[in-house]
Amino acid sequence: MTNAKFDPLIHGQNRLQVCAMLIVAAEIEFKVIREKLDVSDSVLSKHLKSLEEANYVCLTKRTDIGRQRTWLSLSAEGRRAYNGHLKALQEIVGNIN
């Protein structure tokens, strides 16, 4: 069971979108997320560094056809935090039917 806990680190718009993308995929390449968010490398890197320092996101660098590529995944701790944040948001909003 996921405990509801509002997480200000995840709540930032870009970080929330990163977590939302990663929750449904095993891993996603950095450039795919950058393009989806329509931000620069430096902006995305700054957000990822915050998530990585909190142990929410794992970055893996691999070489593919001579180019180094960065892949991102949500850690188990990141999944718990994201799910708890969503639950807290649902409690804030309440039952809107």
C-alpha positions in Angstrom: 0.0 0.0 0.0 1.3 3.4 -0.9 1.3 6.1 1.8 0.1 9.5 0.7 2.8 12.1 1.0 3.1 15.3 -0.9 6.6 15.6 -2.3 7.7 19.1 -3.2 10.7 17.7 -5.1 8.5 15.7 -7.5 5.8 18.4 -7.6 7.8 20.8 -9.9 6.3 20.7 -13.3 9.3 19.2 -15.3 10.2 16.7 -12.5 6.6 15.6 -12.2 6.5 15.0 -16.0 9.8 13.1 -15.9 8.4 10.8 -13.2 5.1 10.4 -15.0 7.0 9.2 -18.1 9.3 6.9 -16.3 6.6 5.2 -14.1 5.2 3.5 -17.3 8.6 2.5 -18.9 11.5 0.4 -17.8 13.8 3.2 -19.1 13.8 6.1 -21.5 16.6 7.8 -23.3 17.6 11.3 -22.1 16.9 12.9 -25.5 13.4 11.5 -25.7 12.5 13.1 -22.4 14.2 16.3 -23.4 12.2 16.5 -26.6 9.0 15.6 -24.9 9.5 18.4 -22.3 10.8 20.8 -24.9 13.7 21.9 -22.6 17.4 22.3 -23.1 20.0 19.7 -22.0 21.1 21.9 -19.1 17.5 22.4 -17.8 16.8 18.7 -17.9 20.1 17.8 -16.4 19.5 20.1 -13.5 16.1 18.5 -12.8 17.6 15.0 -13.2 20.4 15.8 -10.8 17.9 16.7 -8.1 15.9 13.5 -8.7 19.1 11.5 -8.7 20.4 13.0 -5.5 17.1 12.0 -3.9 17.6 8.4 -5.2 14.4 8.7 -7.3 16.0 8.3 -10.7 18.9 6.1 -12.0 21.0 7.3 -14.9 22.9 4.7 -17.0 25.4 5.7 -19.7 25.8 3.2 -22.6 27.7 3.4 -25.9 25.6 2.7 -29.0 27.2 2.8 -32.4 30.1 4.9 -31.1 27.9 7.4 -29.3 27.4 7.6 -25.6 23.7 7.8 -24.6 22.1 8.3 -21.3 19.2 6.2 -20.2 16.9 7.0 -17.3 14.8 4.8 -15.0 12.8 5.4 -11.9 14.2 3.6 -8.8 12.0 1.7 -6.4 12.3 4.6 -4.0 11.3 7.0 -6.9 8.2 4.8 -7.7 7.1 4.9 -4.0 7.6 8.6 -3.8 5.8 9.3 -7.1 2.8 7.0 -6.2 2.6 8.6 -2.7 2.7 12.1 -4.3 -0.2 11.1 -6.6 -2.2 9.8 -3.8 -1.6 13.0 -1.8 -2.8 15.1 -4.7 -5.9 12.9 -5.0 -6.6 13.5 -1.3 -6.2 17.2 -1.8 -8.5 17.3 -4.8 -11.0 15.0 -3.2 -13.7 13.0 -5.1 -14.7 15.2 -8.0 -17.6 13.4 -9.7 
